[in-house]
């Protein structure tokens, strides 16, 4: 098993699911839930659930929420021993969900993750270079991303995160071992719209070693040994909420890399983990029977 370090954001998630279609400019009734989230956090927690010994380099506030966050990570078996402590308030992500479980709008305060600077990375170079895989989310500062890609010896795996944030990786595409994005994010990186096959071709030409492009319920487009292939997505049994589904998909891909799975099996696991997350509320959906869940994948 290869060693994995996730580098990215942790937020307090506030998820509001509307009771009925949104009425603009008015107070809307909703079911509101809170919990820990953030792209890097979600990937790390899903990897821990799958049984990986995962380390997570993030920022933790010195406020009261930060203290509870450390205890939370310890309970989840996620190693945050190298986390950067910051006086900034704990970051918050707010998401408004339609009655059907679709995101209406999201908003995030990323001030806390800005404390993970290139200087902090350089203080931890020996630590970073002890890992085979470094998983980055696009909430990181651009200068931090550039410094990691410059200094890291391990393979860099990237979760594009959003269309606008994905553009931070344009200068270092040739240093990315695997990039996971959706078609909107791929458009921002390639200039090609609504054609994942052409997008994958372009990403390969820009130096990305492997690309995986999702488009919801449509086939997953992926590259393997410079070939471009597609994998059908089974119909999801139940969709309660989309929050965290893309991060769960990325965790499945990372697990596949760490365990040396064939790319098709890694994608099957990614789809399965993503649909498991869709089936319940919250960014992290517990795996009650890990071995049963992984059955047929290994």
Steps between C-alpha positions, in 0.01 A plus 500: 500500500636840399509797739245777441499863614194717431561875495198728508217669679288424804180697553197500719222405258157658538256323270147635458253279314191688389157363588360636174632678188693814592314828525757773419530802730307328777561278803473135396422204724778240493659216689843623609788274601861567596808281483865499402582520132733656245631325189828379650323398821240300309763314299708424810202376704381273220850354462512433874163326478643277226781401736793707373753645743435856382675821598335837448683832476245773563449809715336494841382814674601585856134569581271261691390327183865425423542312829198282428627444146824344627305254713274423205797412275652280770176305529484462121858363485623786281849622588513882514825525697648749250192723471562876497341682793352837413333784695241535224150381580408150383397508134132458420331353192131568441293306248135544407342176376177467305223266623626251237852501645664720233734783593339842449800704610809458715724753673827450686729708720854385414692733730618219727663293224699807394722435803639195318761709318803405295712580808307243701550247221876558502510442876351154436690383192646191665150406614344557154767300325440195718177432307443319172189698413407861576132580448428871446174691491466836327410692815874539560671829415647513149849562641461201733397276210798615295739440789369149567530409131853643493624323814304174523662170406181295517223467242258793498129420479262792456132559576409799283231613751326767287523660158659822621732342757620234254682770302760518778646176362551622141872585553574151641282267292808315374590409859164340583495120511121483514238772462136446589253764379152538358428633152458859622837492676659332197364781283682757714824305460472422129271759342289213361130490589271200559721235338683290760684293240652808336563645845690185603706513181591861571594428862734225385657736246556752783698242695248351744594133544148372573166682485158398630204714392157457655166626371241396753303194394666492156805277433830576672773589250849391597846446358712188526838460328420799277169346393170673565224276630155531656331309781123488541353625828229274646178675594518625859252317722424814699606866489442684824769766475798578273729645769835320508426256217781630277746486791397141571563417133851646531562295814415186306753591232770573759431171677541324166838666445621419852393136474624449145156424356432489128362834385159350414465354851603833654232677297240241597589559866486877449152474351384268779634731773351806332156340471522387862554865595207608282272259685503690831539851636842636586842517334622184675271198505619221735607164357353249739665195339824607328599152380153436362504840328835420336383154397560435131724806466838374619 
